[in-house]
Amino acid sequence: MMKKTRLVLCLVVAFALFSGSAFAYLQPNVNLGFTSFLDGGPPAGPGHYLSEYLQFYTADKLVDGPPGEVDAWVLLNQYVYQSDQAVLFGGKWGLNVMLPIVGLDASSPVVSDNSGIGDLLIGPFIQWDPIMGKKGPIMLNRIELQTIWPTGDYDNDRTLNPGSNHFSFNPYWAATVFLGPKALRLGVNGYWFDQLTDTEINGVDAGDDERVFAIGPGLVWHLSQDSHLFLNTYFESSVDNRPEGERYNLRFVHHF
Protein backbone atom coordinates (compact mmCIF):
# COMPACT_ATOMS: atom_id res chain seq x y z
CA MET A 1 0.00 0.00 0.00
CA MET A 2 1.26 3.47 -0.87
CA LYS A 3 1.13 6.06 1.89
CA LYS A 4 1.50 9.79 1.08
CA THR A 5 0.83 12.97 3.01
CA ARG A 6 1.06 16.26 1.11
CA LEU A 7 0.17 19.89 1.52
CA VAL A 8 -0.89 21.81 -1.57
CA LEU A 9 -1.29 25.59 -1.38
CA CYS A 10 -2.66 27.16 -4.58
CA LEU A 11 -2.53 30.94 -4.83
CA VAL A 12 -6.23 30.86 -5.73
CA VAL A 13 -7.08 29.11 -2.43
CA ALA A 14 -8.17 25.84 -4.05
CA PHE A 15 -6.56 22.96 -2.22
CA ALA A 16 -7.13 19.80 -4.26
CA LEU A 17 -8.72 18.62 -7.46
CA PHE A 18 -6.97 16.67 -10.16
CA SER A 19 -3.69 16.53 -11.95
CA GLY A 20 -2.83 12.94 -12.79
CA SER A 21 0.23 10.79 -12.31
CA ALA A 22 1.83 12.13 -15.49
CA PHE A 23 3.29 15.23 -13.88
CA ALA A 24 5.46 13.88 -11.07
CA TYR A 25 7.20 10.79 -9.86
CA LEU A 26 4.95 9.74 -6.95
CA GLN A 27 2.52 12.59 -6.31
CA PRO A 28 -1.20 12.03 -5.63
CA ASN A 29 -3.98 13.39 -7.82
CA VAL A 30 -4.14 17.09 -6.96
CA ASN A 31 -5.08 20.27 -8.80
CA LEU A 32 -2.06 21.96 -10.31
CA GLY A 33 -3.32 24.65 -12.66
CA PHE A 34 -6.65 23.32 -13.87
CA THR A 35 -8.67 25.92 -11.94
CA SER A 36 -7.78 29.47 -11.00
CA PHE A 37 -10.18 32.41 -11.15
CA LEU A 38 -13.74 31.97 -9.82
CA ASP A 39 -13.03 28.58 -8.26
CA GLY A 40 -15.20 29.37 -5.21
CA GLY A 41 -18.45 28.39 -6.95
CA PRO A 42 -20.35 27.86 -10.21
CA PRO A 43 -20.40 31.20 -12.08
CA ALA A 44 -24.17 31.29 -12.77
CA GLY A 45 -25.89 29.81 -9.70
CA PRO A 46 -27.98 26.61 -9.47
CA GLY A 47 -28.31 24.32 -12.47
CA HIS A 48 -26.31 21.97 -14.69
CA TYR A 49 -22.80 22.79 -15.92
CA LEU A 50 -20.52 21.22 -18.51
CA SER A 51 -16.84 22.16 -18.50
CA GLU A 52 -14.10 21.15 -20.91
CA TYR A 53 -10.43 21.58 -19.98
CA LEU A 54 -7.54 21.21 -22.39
CA GLN A 55 -4.14 21.32 -20.72
CA PHE A 56 -0.66 20.89 -22.20
CA TYR A 57 2.32 20.31 -19.93
CA THR A 58 5.90 20.12 -21.16
CA ALA A 59 9.05 19.51 -19.12
CA ASP A 60 12.55 19.35 -20.55
CA LYS A 61 14.13 18.52 -17.20
CA LEU A 62 13.37 15.82 -14.62
CA VAL A 63 14.87 17.36 -11.49
CA ASP A 64 16.63 14.82 -9.26
CA GLY A 65 15.47 12.11 -11.64
CA PRO A 66 16.67 10.38 -14.79
CA PRO A 67 17.57 12.39 -17.90
CA GLY A 68 14.72 12.96 -20.28
CA GLU A 69 11.71 15.03 -21.28
CA VAL A 70 7.95 14.65 -20.72
CA ASP A 71 4.98 16.04 -22.66
CA ALA A 72 1.39 15.53 -21.53
CA TRP A 73 -1.97 16.43 -23.05
CA VAL A 74 -5.01 16.22 -20.78
CA LEU A 75 -8.63 16.56 -21.92
CA LEU A 76 -10.66 16.86 -18.72
CA ASN A 77 -14.43 16.43 -18.96
CA GLN A 78 -16.48 17.81 -16.07
CA TYR A 79 -20.16 17.75 -15.11
CA VAL A 80 -21.42 19.82 -12.15
CA TYR A 81 -24.91 19.93 -10.70
CA GLN A 82 -25.65 22.78 -8.28
CA SER A 83 -28.98 22.38 -6.47
CA ASP A 84 -31.12 25.14 -5.00
CA GLN A 85 -31.79 23.16 -1.81
CA ALA A 86 -30.05 24.31 1.39
CA VAL A 87 -28.67 21.55 3.65
CA LEU A 88 -26.10 23.11 6.03
CA PHE A 89 -25.98 26.69 7.35
CA GLY A 90 -27.64 27.86 4.15
CA GLY A 91 -25.22 25.94 1.94
CA LYS A 92 -26.73 24.08 -1.03
CA TRP A 93 -25.71 20.58 -2.05
CA GLY A 94 -24.15 19.72 -5.37
CA LEU A 95 -22.18 17.06 -7.24
CA ASN A 96 -18.97 17.26 -9.25
CA VAL A 97 -17.98 14.46 -11.69
CA MET A 98 -14.79 14.53 -13.76
CA LEU A 99 -13.16 12.13 -16.21
CA PRO A 100 -9.80 12.83 -17.90
CA ILE A 101 -8.32 11.51 -21.13
CA VAL A 102 -4.53 11.63 -20.98
CA GLY A 103 -1.88 11.47 -23.68
CA LEU A 104 1.73 10.99 -22.49
CA ASP A 105 5.00 11.18 -24.38
CA ALA A 106 8.20 10.53 -22.43
CA SER A 107 11.65 10.83 -24.00
CA SER A 108 13.96 8.98 -21.66
CA PRO A 109 15.88 5.68 -21.72
CA VAL A 110 14.41 4.67 -18.34
CA VAL A 111 10.92 6.26 -18.40
CA SER A 112 8.07 4.56 -20.26
CA ASP A 113 4.62 6.07 -20.84
CA ASN A 114 1.04 4.87 -21.12
CA SER A 115 -1.90 6.92 -22.48
CA GLY A 116 -5.65 6.47 -22.08
CA ILE A 117 -8.53 7.14 -19.70
CA GLY A 118 -7.68 8.60 -16.30
CA ASP A 119 -9.30 8.01 -12.90
CA LEU A 120 -12.94 8.94 -12.27
CA LEU A 121 -13.48 11.78 -9.79
CA ILE A 122 -16.74 12.09 -7.83
CA GLY A 123 -17.14 14.95 -5.38
CA PRO A 124 -20.28 15.86 -3.43
CA PHE A 125 -20.08 19.47 -2.26
CA ILE A 126 -21.82 22.24 -0.36
CA GLN A 127 -21.97 25.66 -2.05
CA TRP A 128 -22.84 28.85 -0.22
CA ASP A 129 -24.53 31.80 -1.92
CA PRO A 130 -22.29 34.80 -2.64
CA ILE A 131 -21.59 37.22 0.18
CA MET A 132 -22.98 40.40 -1.33
CA GLY A 133 -21.81 44.01 -1.12
CA LYS A 134 -23.20 47.29 -2.40
CA LYS A 135 -21.71 46.78 -5.88
CA GLY A 136 -22.19 43.03 -6.26
CA PRO A 137 -20.70 39.79 -4.90
CA ILE A 138 -17.76 39.96 -2.51
CA MET A 139 -16.91 36.32 -1.82
CA LEU A 140 -17.85 32.74 -2.79
CA ASN A 141 -17.18 29.61 -0.68
CA ARG A 142 -17.47 25.89 -1.33
CA ILE A 143 -16.47 22.73 0.54
CA GLU A 144 -16.09 19.51 -1.46
CA LEU A 145 -15.56 15.92 -0.27
CA GLN A 146 -13.70 14.72 -3.32
CA THR A 147 -13.06 11.06 -4.08
CA ILE A 148 -10.86 9.68 -6.87
CA TRP A 149 -11.50 6.10 -7.94
CA PRO A 150 -8.86 3.82 -9.56
CA THR A 151 -10.80 3.31 -12.80
CA GLY A 152 -8.16 4.66 -15.19
CA ASP A 153 -5.74 2.81 -17.44
CA TYR A 154 -2.76 1.51 -15.49
CA ASP A 155 0.13 -0.70 -16.52
CA ASN A 156 2.48 -1.82 -13.77
CA ASP A 157 5.30 -2.13 -16.31
CA ARG A 158 5.02 1.56 -17.34
CA THR A 159 6.58 4.45 -15.41
CA LEU A 160 3.89 7.02 -16.29
CA ASN A 161 0.19 6.10 -16.30
CA PRO A 162 -3.08 8.06 -16.66
CA GLY A 163 -4.53 6.03 -13.75
CA SER A 164 -3.14 5.96 -10.21
CA ASN A 165 -4.19 2.39 -9.28
CA HIS A 166 -5.27 3.55 -5.79
CA PHE A 167 -8.22 5.31 -4.17
CA SER A 168 -7.81 8.91 -2.95
CA PHE A 169 -9.91 11.09 -0.67
CA ASN A 170 -9.21 14.82 -1.11
CA PRO A 171 -11.52 17.11 0.86
CA TYR A 172 -10.93 20.79 0.11
CA TRP A 173 -12.21 24.33 0.57
CA ALA A 174 -12.28 26.78 -2.33
CA ALA A 175 -12.97 30.51 -2.15
CA THR A 176 -13.11 33.46 -4.53
CA VAL A 177 -12.80 37.11 -3.50
CA PHE A 178 -14.18 39.65 -6.01
CA LEU A 179 -12.37 42.97 -6.43
CA GLY A 180 -15.07 44.23 -8.83
CA PRO A 181 -17.45 42.74 -11.48
CA LYS A 182 -15.96 42.78 -14.97
CA ALA A 183 -16.60 41.05 -18.30
CA LEU A 184 -12.85 40.40 -18.78
CA ARG A 185 -10.56 39.67 -15.84
CA LEU A 186 -6.78 39.64 -16.13
CA GLY A 187 -4.50 38.55 -13.34
CA VAL A 188 -1.72 36.39 -11.98
CA ASN A 189 -2.33 32.72 -11.17
CA GLY A 190 -0.08 30.09 -9.65
CA TYR A 191 0.33 27.06 -7.44
CA TRP A 192 2.68 25.85 -4.74
CA PHE A 193 3.08 22.14 -4.08
CA ASP A 194 5.11 20.94 -1.07
CA GLN A 195 5.29 17.39 0.26
CA LEU A 196 5.47 17.38 4.07
CA THR A 197 6.28 13.72 4.80
CA ASP A 198 8.25 11.08 2.95
CA THR A 199 6.47 8.77 0.56
CA GLU A 200 6.30 5.17 1.75
CA ILE A 201 5.55 2.02 -0.23
CA ASN A 202 4.80 -1.02 1.92
CA GLY A 203 6.29 0.82 4.89
CA VAL A 204 9.59 1.55 3.12
CA ASP A 205 10.83 5.08 2.39
CA ALA A 206 10.48 5.58 -1.38
CA GLY A 207 12.52 8.74 -1.89
CA ASP A 208 12.92 12.43 -1.21
CA ASP A 209 10.07 14.95 -0.94
CA GLU A 210 8.65 16.71 -4.00
CA ARG A 211 8.00 20.42 -4.33
CA VAL A 212 7.28 22.98 -7.04
CA PHE A 213 6.29 26.63 -7.37
CA ALA A 214 4.63 28.05 -10.49
CA ILE A 215 3.32 31.46 -11.51
CA GLY A 216 2.10 33.11 -14.70
CA PRO A 217 -0.58 35.25 -16.37
CA GLY A 218 -4.22 34.28 -16.66
CA LEU A 219 -7.60 35.59 -17.76
CA VAL A 220 -11.31 34.80 -17.64
CA TRP A 221 -13.70 36.13 -20.27
CA HIS A 222 -17.41 36.13 -19.41
CA LEU A 223 -18.89 35.59 -22.88
CA SER A 224 -22.39 35.69 -21.37
CA GLN A 225 -24.05 34.93 -18.05
CA ASP A 226 -23.93 31.23 -18.93
CA SER A 227 -20.67 30.87 -20.91
CA HIS A 228 -17.16 31.53 -19.59
CA LEU A 229 -13.68 31.05 -21.08
CA PHE A 230 -10.51 30.69 -18.98
CA LEU A 231 -6.87 30.79 -20.14
CA ASN A 232 -3.97 30.17 -17.74
CA THR A 233 -0.21 29.86 -18.15
CA TYR A 234 2.25 28.64 -15.51
CA PHE A 235 6.06 28.60 -15.42
CA GLU A 236 7.55 26.26 -12.82
CA SER A 237 10.61 26.87 -10.62
CA SER A 238 12.05 25.86 -7.20
CA VAL A 239 11.55 22.21 -8.16
CA ASP A 240 12.72 19.15 -6.22
CA ASN A 241 12.28 15.51 -7.26
CA ARG A 242 9.80 16.07 -10.11
CA PRO A 243 9.62 17.47 -13.66
CA GLU A 244 10.18 21.20 -14.16
CA GLY A 245 8.32 22.75 -17.06
CA GLU A 246 5.51 24.90 -18.36
CA ARG A 247 1.74 24.41 -18.17
CA TYR A 248 -0.94 25.87 -20.48
CA ASN A 249 -4.62 25.48 -19.62
CA LEU A 250 -7.75 26.34 -21.64
CA ARG A 251 -11.17 25.90 -19.97
CA PHE A 252 -14.71 26.50 -21.23
CA VAL A 253 -17.73 26.45 -18.87
CA HIS A 254 -21.38 26.45 -19.94
CA HIS A 255 -24.43 26.65 -17.67
CA PHE A 256 -27.72 25.04 -18.71
Sequence and secondary structure as in RCSB ss.txt:
>XXXX:A:sequence
MMKKTRLVLCLVVAFALFSGSAFAYLQPNVNLGFTSFLDGGPPAGPGHYLSEYLQFYTADKLVDGPPGEVDAWVL
LNQYVYQSDQAVLFGGKWGLNVMLPIVGLDASSPVVSDNSGIGDLLIGPFIQWDPIMGKKGPIMLNRIELQTIWP
TGDYDNDRTLNPGSNHFSFNPYWAATVFLGPKALRLGVNGYWFDQLTDTEINGVDAGDDERVFAIGPGLVWHLSQ
DSHLFLNTYFESSVDNRPEGERYNLRFVHHF
>XXXX:A:secstr
 EE  EEEEETTSB      GGGSSS  S  SSS  TTTTS TT SEEEEEEEEEEEEEEEETTS S EEEEEEE
EEEEEEEEEEEEETTEEEEEEEEEEEEEEEEE SS  B  EE  EEEEEEEEEEEEEETTEEEEEEEEEEEEEES
 S   TT SB SS SS EEEEEEEEEE SS  SEEEEEEEEEEEE S  EETTEE     EEEEEEEEEEEE SS
SEEEEEEEEEEEEEESSEEEEEEEEEEEEE 
